[in-house]
Amino acid sequence: MSRQTYSAKELGEALGVSESKAYEYIRQMNAELKEKGFMTVRGKVPIAYANERFFGGLAQGEANA
């Protein structure tokens, strides 16, 4: 099974931002998911949700195509 979440380090690298900024984004996205009734993991965010919020739902790699 392939990984399904980004850590702050991975999200920061994908977005080109610092790790602390990535943690800020993760907290915000996890709050949104929790409000929608989803369970969350502190310090991680689902890759699919991050791609939806930052790239309009494009899979990783498609945003640069």
Protein Blocks (a to p, Z undefined) as FASTA:
>chain_A
ZZfbdcfklmmmmnopafklmmmmmmmmmmmmmmnopacdehiacfklmmmmmnnopaeh
jlmZZ
